[in-house]
Amino acid sequence: MPYDMLVFGGTGDLALHKLLPALYHLHRENRLPKDMRIIGISRKQLARERYIDLAERHCRAQVERKDFTEASWLSFSQRLEYLAMNAEQAADFARLAQFLVTHNLRGCIYYLATAPQLFESIASNLALTGLTGANTRIVIEKPIGHSLQSALAINATIGAAFSEEQVFRIDHYLGKETVQNLMALRFANALFEPVWRSAHIDHVQITVNETLGVESRGAYYDHAGAMRDMLQNHLLQLLCLVAMEAPVRFDADAVRNEKVKILQALRPIIGMDVQDKTVRGQYTAGNVGGHTAPAYYFEKDVDSDSDTETFVALEVEIDNWRWAGVPFYLRTGKRLAKKTSEIVIQFKPVPHSLFSDSQANHLLIRLQPEERISIELMAKTPGKGMHLQPVELEINLAQVFQDSRRWEAYERLLLDVIENDSTLFMRRDEVEAAWQWVDPILKGWQQHYQRPRPYPAGSNGPEQAHSLLEKHNRAWHE
């Protein structure tokens, strides 16, 4: 059955900067169903031609010049429609139903590229208007709630309107090539499986650092913070992929079953452990890439006395046989020295070292800015004597597959929605298990109140984050 995609928030940043360029690429490569239409929905009163002009301007800015052709855009623009409506007004959904009838109603994919507080009202109004039949799907963006209670409420409302098989909870990190290569690395190579366990791994680091500040998201971010915005979803998803057992098969339920097991095995961080195993930070004025950056509390739409964290680091443990005794160190922050997303698997040293300058091996999986996988091994330097130094064996994925265009995360995930493949999307119990673990940390921060530790913009974060590792004679990979 042919499907149309209705994008609520169709004139917002997500739709214009990510979704429409991704759909253009899929169209250009003949990946979209032949008759699929894309309907932008927003409060703005725009004629269809004005919306197409707006979409073209943003697609031209986001798509590489060599990939943007007049012929491709002309054929893609014929898919575009526009409807002005207020997603908070129940009466406007009757107009939406009439619009779909007028334009030959068929299967609908509802993409909620809106503020999270609109998720419940949109889902409820779609159901009340009879627009949630078996031939529909709904896509919702993170964050799904701001606590376990709110996530349960959102999931309950959406679950009353759509079956779980119709719901796609999207985390764009799971669409990145290197993230999926993590599964290939683990489960398609006999080399790593025997050592992917506590007997051989000293610790794991997961880092997602940004040089940007809150930009135009101050009003949202000041009520969310780094824990809710990044760690509760992106970093915990990466942790699950590193730590999960091999699924019995590569399909949606099998993969997500194993991820849920990891979330359920996370050791709770409660009481005074919150002070020992977590660090909150907030950036002050500093220099990032040669440019002066203001303190967080001077950012637009941020409370001048805000105690919202822009940095968080955690020491996490997984209580199962494979990972018992192996700490996972997670950190994420804004206005840091370098933009990077990476996973470091730090192996234990050899049982008996013959050489004084030998070091333990580590595996580096970098998601951005460049996508590469490298393993550091010890090798003898040329000349007399046994002097060792670490050398890297590297796979640069962009170079290895240089004849293939690198897909953006949203391209893959949108195509998965269209093809009804939910493997890379979060299931309801997965979202709730993540919040169940995060909630006590947020409550612990309130009970044992301490302002976020200051760190200068352009630094590597607060000094206390380094102490998490230093007390065990470890250090962050920089």
HELIX and SHEET records of a PDB file:
HELIX    1   1 ASP A   13  LEU A   14  1                                   2    
HELIX    2   2 ALA A   15  LEU A   19  3                                   5    
HELIX    3   3 LEU A   20  ARG A   28  1                                   9    
HELIX    4   4 ARG A   48  GLN A   62  1                                  15    
HELIX    5   5 ARG A   65  ASP A   67  5                                   3    
HELIX    6   6 GLU A   70  SER A   77  1                                   8    
HELIX    7   7 ALA A   90  THR A  102  1                                  13    
HELIX    8   8 PRO A  116  LEU A  118  5                                   3    
HELIX    9   9 PHE A  119  LEU A  128  1                                  10    
HELIX   10  10 LEU A  148  ALA A  161  1                                  14    
HELIX   11  11 GLU A  164  GLN A  166  5                                   3    
HELIX   12  12 HIS A  172  GLY A  175  5                                   4    
HELIX   13  13 GLU A  177  PHE A  187  1                                  11    
HELIX   14  14 GLU A  193  VAL A  195  5                                   3    
HELIX   15  15 GLY A  218  TYR A  221  1                                   4    
HELIX   16  16 GLY A  225  ALA A  226  1                                   2    
HELIX   17  17 MET A  227  LEU A  235  3                                   9    
HELIX   18  18 LEU A  236  ALA A  243  1                                   8    
HELIX   19  19 ALA A  252  ALA A  265  1                                  14    
HELIX   20  20 ASP A  273  LYS A  277  1                                   5    
HELIX   21  21 TYR A  296  PHE A  298  5                                   3    
HELIX   22  22 LEU A  397  VAL A  400  1                                   4    
HELIX   23  23 ALA A  409  ILE A  418  1                                  10    
HELIX   24  24 ARG A  428  GLN A  447  1                                  20    
HELIX   25  25 GLU A  463  GLU A  470  1                                   8    
SHEET    1   A 6 LEU A  80  ALA A  84  0                                        
SHEET    2   A 6 ILE A  38  SER A  42  1                                        
SHEET    3   A 6 TYR A   3  PHE A   8  1                                        
SHEET    4   A 6 GLY A 107  LEU A 112  1                                        
SHEET    5   A 6 THR A 136  GLU A 141  1                                        
SHEET    6   A 6 VAL A 167  ILE A 170  1                                        
SHEET    1   B 9 LEU A 388  ASN A 396  0                                        
SHEET    2   B 9 ARG A 372  LYS A 380 -1                                        
SHEET    3   B 9 HIS A 362  GLN A 368 -1                                        
SHEET    4   B 9 THR A 340  PHE A 347 -1                                        
SHEET    5   B 9 ILE A 201  ASN A 209 -1                                        
SHEET    6   B 9 PHE A 328  GLY A 333  1                                        
SHEET    7   B 9 PHE A 311  VAL A 316 -1                                        
SHEET    8   B 9 THR A 278  THR A 284 -1                                        
SHEET    9   B 9 ARG A 453  PRO A 456  1                                        
SHEET    1   C 2 GLY A 286  VAL A 288  0                                        
SHEET    2   C 2 HIS A 291  ALA A 293 -1                                        
END                                                                             
